[in-house]
Amino acid sequence: MNWKYDNKIIFLSVVSIFIFVFISLFGTLSSDEITDGRNQLTKYLQLKDEEFFLNSTDLDVDPYTSPFFSIYNLIELGQAAYGLDTADFNNDGLLDFIASYATSPFEFSSISIFYNTGNNSFIRSDISIKIYSKFIRDLDTADFDGDGDNDIMFTYNEVYAYQNWNGTVNILWNDNGQFEEITQIVKLTPFGPVNDKEKWINLEVSSADFDRDGDIDFIVGGNCGRVKLFKNNGAGNFTDEGVIFDYGDVSWGMDTGDFNKDGYPDFIVSARTNSDEYPFQDAGHIYLKLNDQTSSCFDNTTPGELIASLPPAEEDAINAAPRGTLAFFDYNDDNKLDILYGSVNKVFFYINEKNSFRSYLVARLPNNEEGYLEDLCKGDFCVGDFNGDGLDDAAVGGVQGIVRLFINNETLIHIDSPPDRWLVVFGEKKMHLHYPGDKIVIGDMEVIASGLEPLSRVDFYLDDELVHSDHSEPFSWNWTRFGFREYKVTVEAYDGNGEFAGRDIIWVWKFL
């Protein structure tokens, strides 16, 4: 009898039984037993409200959130913070933002401006409009009539006896800081049998001077999956230029920006395609549509470049939906446009790396006080430098009516492995775990980190002890130390100039 071999089998069997029992009971352990180390990350991320956003409410930090941002609850508006956008409304040189919302319980929907005071706080000013029986769906701001003031474009659905479904685009005109007159500029009606595919409802809008004639045009998408272009004649009157492309089903998330730096605005769209159209199957995708600089602005024969299929990774797919909200975003200030994407309760990055994209999970947003899940599919992002440090930040709104501020930490490093919510046995994924933040490793494990831009060095720490430094990609450390508890793993990055470029921290249960 091979006692050495049999003892090894017995030992591994005992460990396996322990792991099974551990996984079964993990959700029932007391918070003190499982969150001691994680609270250290919370402290690392935490900035006191009075030091940062003087009018903000409780800090909203998830210890399983990647450290790209510090996240704050700014305000709870009621419900349905579906629209957000940025502008300097009072021309004081500080970036303000607007948000749409609805009362809870529903009575009407309206819009508020949040004026940036310059001392890391905002003053809320409610616009005196009330839209009864309708939710304001999306917002955009621009000087549509050329008078020097930023106007507000917003959309809502007109529904009569559940028979006639119309989507409307409206402008709230800014007259020297006063918002009083509203003009309905577009009403889009069903163009076939009244089903989701034919409804121009839940309209998304995004504006830019697409034809470079000096005035602001806009594009619109919705439940029908189509994206249309409307051109401005210079005085706030618009001409329907037709459908740019039919993406199949649901074209909700949209944003505009000059992606290829040719001086002409392009756009991105989150859409779900039909299984019988195009080789993309019935799933969600992000497309980049480049401006072709012709009079029609966009070629209507192709969907554009496929940036990503959604959700981006199996282990991040819980409660994900094949559509969501989008925004262009230059996170690391490298003059390349990245993409911020939100779906249900998760926010993702698509970091632009030489015009290919790498995805990162940025945050999982918590349920509200009643336990209801946040939903960003109908929500919105707006992007801008809110705290004046030269980096893009974001305001985020969703179904629950909470407006959160994501303040850029300029963290250029992320721990990719061990992966979140996996049991890894001797380097191989064996079981998908339920709770965010759960990482269990049996045996040796390679810790791998990736940079958001070229880095000169990455240091690896185990329980705050420096164990390895790596000077070239892929940045990794082979974790061979015997263990039988939860460990804190930290990576610290240094950029091409040797300056500190942020850290990422995870907690891992390791056995053997």
N, C-alpha and C positions, 0 to 999 in steps of 0.2 A: 504494500500500500504506500502511495506517495503522500506522506503526512504533510510535507511542505505545500504540496499542491492542494490537498484537502483542506488544510488550515486556511489557505488563501481563499478558497471557495466559501468556507464557513464565515470568514471575516467579511468578505464582500457581501455575503447574504445578510449578515447582521446589519452592515452599513445600509444596504438597500432597504431593509425593513425599517430602519431608523428614518431614512429619507422619506419613505412612503408615509410613515406616521407623522413626520415633521410637516410634510406638504399638506396632509389631511387636516392637521391642527393649526397650520400657520395662521389662518384667518381668525382663530380664536385666542391667540396669544394676547396678552395684555399689551397696551401701547408702550408701557415702560420697557417690556422685554424686547420689542422689535424696533423701536424708534430712537433709542439713545443716540446712536451715531448719526442718524438722519437729521436729528435736530441740529447737529453741528452745521450741516449744509444749510438748513434754514437760517441759522445765524449768519452764515457766510453771505447768503444772498440778501439778507434783510437790511433795509435802510429805513430809518424811522420816518414816519409820515411828516412830522413837523420839520424835518430837515430837507424834505424833498418836495412833496406835494402837500402844501399846507391845508388844502381843503379836501384832501382825499380821505376815504374811509379806511377800514382795516386793510392791512397788507394781505395780499392774496398770493402766497408762495406755496407751491406744491414741492415737497422735498424730492420728488422724482422728476422734476422739470430740469431740462438742460440749462446750463448757466448763461445762455446767450443774452437773456434779458433779466432785469428786475421787473417784477409784475405787480401792479397796484390796482386795486379797486378804486376807481375815481368816484363813480356815482352809480346808484341804482335808480333808473328812470321810471320804472313801472313795469313795462313789458315791451318786447319787440324793438330793440335798438337795431333796426334793419339797415339804416343808412348812416354813413359817416363820410366826412370830407374835411380837408384843411384849406385855409386861406387866411390872409391878414385882413380881416373885415374892417378894422378900425384904422388901418394904415399907420400903425405905430411901430412897425418893423418887427413885431413878434407874431409867431405863427399861432393862430387860433384854430378851433375846429368846430364843426356842427354835428349834431346827432338828431336823428328822428326817433320817436318813441311813441308808445301808446299808454294810456292810463290803465291801471289794474285795480278793479275790474274795468273792462273796456267801456269807455264813453266816447273818446275821440283820440285821434293821433295828432301830433304836432312836431315842432322842430325847436331845438335850443341851440344857441351859440355859446361856446365856452371860450371866453376871452382870456388869453394868456397875459398874466400881469407882470411877467418878467422875474418874479421871485419864486419860481417853481410852484405856482398855484394858478388856479383858473377861477374866473367869475362867470357864473351862469346867467344868461339872459334869454328869457323865453320869447320867441316870436309870436305875435298875437294872431295866429291862425289856428283853426281847429277843423280837422277833417273828420266829420262824423260818419260812423258806420264803415270806415275804410282804414286800413293800415297803410301808412306811407312805407313804400317798399325799398326805395333806393334814393340816394342823394348824389349830387355832383355840384361843384361850384366853378364858376368862370364868369368873365365879363362878356355876356352873350350879346349885349346891345352896344358895346363899344363906348360906354360913357365913363369908364374908369372905375366903376364899382363892381364888386364881385356879387353876381346874382346867384340864386339857388335853384337848381333843377331838381325836381323830385317826381316820383312815379307812384301811382296807386291803381288798384283794380276797380273798375265799375262793374258791378254784378247786379242784375235785375232778375229776381225770381229764379235764380240759378239757370236761366235760359240764355241770356245775353252776357257774354264775358268780353269786356273791353279793357285793354291796358292803356293808361293815359300817361303822357309826359307833360309836365307843367313847369313853368318858371315863376318863381317868386322874385320880383324885380327889386333891386337895391337902389334906392334913391337917396343918396347922401346918408347912408346908414339906417334908413327907414325901410322896413319890409312890409308892404301893405298890398300892393296890386299883384294878382295872380292871373297868369294867362295859360290856358290849356293849348299847347302848341301841337300836340300829336295825340290822336286817338286811334289805336290799332285794334281792329275788330277781327273775329274769327274768319278764316277764309276756307272753311270746309266744315265737316261734321264737328260738333262741339265736343271734342275730347282734348286731353292734355296736349296732344301733338299739334292741335290746330289753334290753341289758345295763345294769343298775345297777352299774357298776363304775367304777374310777378316780374315786371320789367326791370332790367338792369341797364344803367346808362354809364357812359364814360365819354368825356369830351376832350378835344384837341383840335388844333388847326391842321386837319389832315391834308388839305389841298394847298396849304401854304399861301393863302390869299389874304391873310391878315385878320380873319375873324374865326370864331370858335365854332366848330362843327361837333357832332356827337354820333356815337353808335349806340344801338339798343339791342338787347337780347331778352329772352324770356323762356317760358315753358315750352314753346314750340321748337326750340333748338336753333332757330335762325338768328343771324346777326345782320342788322340793317344799318346803313349809313344815311345820315341826314346832314345836308350842307346848309350853312348859314349864309344869308345874303348880305350880312354886315349889320343889320338892324334888329336881329333877333327873330327873323322870319326864316323858316327852314324848308328845304326841298327834299322830298324822299328820293334818294338815289338808288333804292332797291336793295335786295338781299345780297350781302357780300358772300355769305355761304350758309348752307343748311347743314348744321352739325349733327342732325339726327334727332336729338331729344334733350331738352333742357340746356340752355346756354345762359347760365346764371352769373358765375363769377367773371368779371371783366376788368381790365385796366389798360391804360394807354401810356406809352413812353417810347422814346427813341432808342430802341434796343441796339441797333447796329451803327449808331452814331453817324447817320447820313443826313441828319437835319430834318427828316420826315417822321412823324409819329407813327408807331406801330401799335399793335394791341395783342393782349393775351386773353384767352377765354377758357373757362372750365366748362366742359360739355360732356354729355353722355351720348354715345353713338348707338345706333341700332345694330343688331347682330347681322342683318342682311345688307348692311352698307359699310364699305371699306373694310380693311382687314383688322379692325381694332376690337371686334366683338362688342357685346353689350356691357360696356364698362365706362368708367369716367376717365377723362384725359385732359391735360393742359396743352393747348395749342398756342403757338406763336405765329401771328400773321403779320408779315412785313409789308410796309407800304411800298408799292411799286413805282411811285412818283408819276403815275399817269393821271389823267383827268378823273378817272374812276377810283383812283387811290389804291384799290386792292383787286387782285386777280380773283375772280369768282369761280375758278375751276378746281381749286384745291383747298383743303382745310388749313393749310399752313404747316409749319414744322411741329411734329409731335414732341413736346418737351418731356412729358411724363405720363405714365399710366397710373391710375389711382385705384386703391390706396397704394402708397409707395413701397410698403413692405408688409409681409404677412404678420410679423409680430406686432405691428402697429395698427392692425386692421380692425380691432374690436370697435364696434359701433361706427365704423367709417362708412361713408356714403360716396357713390361715384360722382360727386359734384361738390362744389363748395365755393367759397369766396377767395378772391385773388387780389394781390397788389404787387406791383414792381417795387423793389426795395434793394438799395445798395448797402448791405449790412456792414461789410468790412471796408467801405470807403475806397474801393479799388477802381472806381469808374466803370464797373461792369454791373448791369442790372441783374440782381437776384430776384427770386419770387417767393413771396409769403403766401401760404395756402392754408385755409381753415376748412375743416369738415367735421360736423357734429361738435364734439368737445375737444378736438385736437388741432394744434397749430403746427405746421411743417415749414421748413425752409427748403427751397431748391437753390443751392449755391451755384453760381455761374463759374465754371472752371474751363476757360478757353472755349466757351460756347457749348460745353456739355454741362450737365447738371447733376449734382450729388444731393440726395435728400437727407434731411435730419429731422427728427422729431424735436420740436421746440418746447411744447407744453401740452399738458392735459388740463383742461379747465375743470374746476370742481362743480358739483351739483349746487343748486341754490339751497336756501334754508329749508325749503319744503321737500328737498330731495329730487327735484326735477333736473334732468340733464340739460346742460347748455347745448345749443345747436347753432353752429356758425354757417350752416348751409345757406340760410337766408340772411345771415348777418353781413358784416362789412368790416373792412380795414380802412384806415386812412394813415398815411405815412408822412412824416416830417420831423424836423429837429425841434422837439418841444422844449428841451432844456438847454439849448444853445451851446452844446459841446461839439458841434460839427458832424454828428453822426445821426443817421436815420433812426427815429423811434416810430412807434405805431400806437394808434388807439384802436381797440377791438370791441365790437358790439355783436350781440346775438339775440336769440329768442327770449332769454330771461330778462332783457332790458338792462343788464349790467354793462357799463362802459369801463374797460380796463386799459391801463396804459402799460405798454411794453417798452421799457427804457433800455436802450442799447448798452450792453456791457463791453462791447468790442472783445469778446472772447473768441479766439481763433483756433480753439482745440476742442475735440470731442472724443470721448471714449466709445469706440464702436464695439469692442468685445472685451469682457463677456457681454452677451446680448441681454437686453431687458426681457423679463418674463420667460426665461428658459432655464431648464435643468440641463447642464452641460456635463457629460461624463467622458473623461479623458479626451477632451477637445471636440466632442461631437454633441450636437443638439439632440436631446433625447425626449424631452417633455416640455410642452408649452404650459407655462404657469399662468395663473389667473390674474394676480394683482400687479399693477404697475409698481416697479421698483424691486420686484422679486428677482434675484439672481442667485442660483445655486450651482456650485462647481464641485465635481468629484474628480480628484486627481490633478495632474499638471494642467496648466491653462496659459495660453498666450494672451496677454493684455495688449490690445491694439488700439491706437489712437490715430485720428486723421486731422489734418490742418485745413482750415478754410482758405488758407493761402500758403505760399512757401514759408517754411519755418527753419531756423538754424539749429534748434535743439528742443527736445522734449524730455523732461525729467519725470520719472515714475517714483511714487512714494507709496509705501505700505504702512498704514497706521502712522503717518507723518515721518517715517524713516525713508531717506533717499536710498533706493535700491538699484536704480539703473538710469543712465542717460543715453539717449539715442540722438544721433546727429543727421540721420538720413531716413527718408521714407522707404517702406512703411515704418512708422514709429511703433516699436513693440518692446515688450519685456516678457520673458518666459518665466512664469510663476510656478516654480517647482518646490517651494517651501511647504512642508507639511502643515496642515491646518485642520482645526475642528471647531470653528466658531465663525462669527460674522466679522469681516475685515473692512476697513476703509481704504479705498484705492484712489489716489489723487494723481493727476497728470498736470504739469505746468509747462507752458509753451513760451518760446522766445522767438521773436521775428527775425527777419534777415539782418537787422541792425543789432541783434543781441538784446533787444528790449523785451521786457515781460509782456506776454500776449494772452494772458488769461489762464484759467485752470478749469478742469472738470473733475468732479468727485462722484464716486459711486460706492455703494456698500454691497458686499458679496459674501454669501455664506459659502465657505470652502471646507471640504472634507477630504482628507488624505493629502 
